[in-house]
């Protein structure tokens, strides 16, 4: 991916924290990174000269990128760590000591100890974290030790042992760091209050602690002990900045899947996140085309979850969703959270679905999706195979006729290139040489005019031409192609209006493509587009003709004068109410007298 290619997709990357992933042409995951601002970080790879050889090599191999939005930079850090450990991309540094996240554990025992660990043991102990660095964990433990008296010994403080007087208080008691539960000097209920204070600190409820630290900092500053005041200030800043709990990595969640769904007029958008051993290891969002207006969101979400769980080989026994869904595996628990960690995960899933939906809408408008181009090419290759064409139909044109009870005959042509509408190539046609109702001859006329013009301009010809109609229209179009000497230079097919069968010149039986196959869906899209374009034009012509005809029926009044009157007075109804003097200001005295006289039943002089 070069700078120019990246510029086409940069608008789809949000200014939000998250993780980004770079893929090679073979879909190998090359690199996982985190960012406070995804767009700025990813752009930096393409918008500046890279001096580092490894980074230059990485950028040269990038073919596609993906990203997952998180709620904070801290969550991005944890998600990055999870993804690196899960996938081990070759451009990421793998931690050789295989260390896991640091936690603070409240041990499941009498008078629980509070200490640092990297091992999660399912023994009923309470794990708080994870944290972004060991230094912060040690600092917090020191802060707790200095402010909340807890035991640090490994004695077995059962009620029986304490009652027997097996233990004596140690130096920590005399220093004020412990209240001496080993000798029964502190009740277990009082100790639980201290543990609750620890939880408050680690979960971010640290207002009282910060207040106390600020007082201590001010006291040191007043006493001219600025170094000590600076140390306390750093602790306050650390407490204010860190986020003690992450929704990206939570050991309580183990293996669960998360899914959400959004809907607009034409599509469903399903985001799926796979949580393995407490870490988000997959995040994927799908766009699903609506087939029926009354399709239930719950049914679509259920089918998508089953499909994605199978794709990612999920072993989750619980699915977190925003609504009740039926699962193929009845053993899977369906959870609709209202608050807490699971609700936070669901909110993150919805946020990613929203960003994806906005991005797809933008791409539909600007036609800037590289992935769509690849998918379109696959569809075109399928169409080539179905029609047994010698070339991939990257240039397709489609014709349609319109008339109203034989009046106002017009035609329309739409052009698709690389499977996408090429709006600048669209054309309208007024039928010029055909008298009365004759759809066959009208089709022959516009096809002849179109390709005669392309030949004169030496422009490229389409590989595939679609005639919206049956065998009669197709035969007339083929006669025009033969007159121009273009036989064999393009494939001509007719698309029947009702059955949507495909007719080839000379064939007695039509080709019936599978109804929901990508080639058939593309043909239907092209046909719908030519209908829309043609009908819009026909309505405009009919509307103008209806207005002008009554004026042009006046003897001596032609199209030019009728147009001048309508531009000035907007409608025939308004013109009928005008005085001869008012008309004179626009079309002159002679014509004004004629028009006024016609509508007022006064014979012309």
Beta strands, then each sheet from edge to edge (+ up, - down):
strand 1: 18-23
strand 2: 29-35
strand 3: 64-69
strand 4: 102-106
strand 5: 114-117
strand 6: 126-131
strand 7: 256-263
strand 8: 267-276
strand 9: 279-289
strand 10: 318-320
strand 11: 333-335
strand 12: 395-404
strand 13: 407-417
strand 14: 420-421
strand 15: 427-430
strand 16: 464-468
strand 17: 491-495
strand 18: 502-504
sheet 1: 2+ 1- 3+
sheet 2: 5+ 4- 6+
sheet 3: 9+ 8- 7+ 10+ 11+
sheet 4: 14+ 13- 12+ 16+ 17+ 18-
sheet 5: 14+ 13- 15+
end
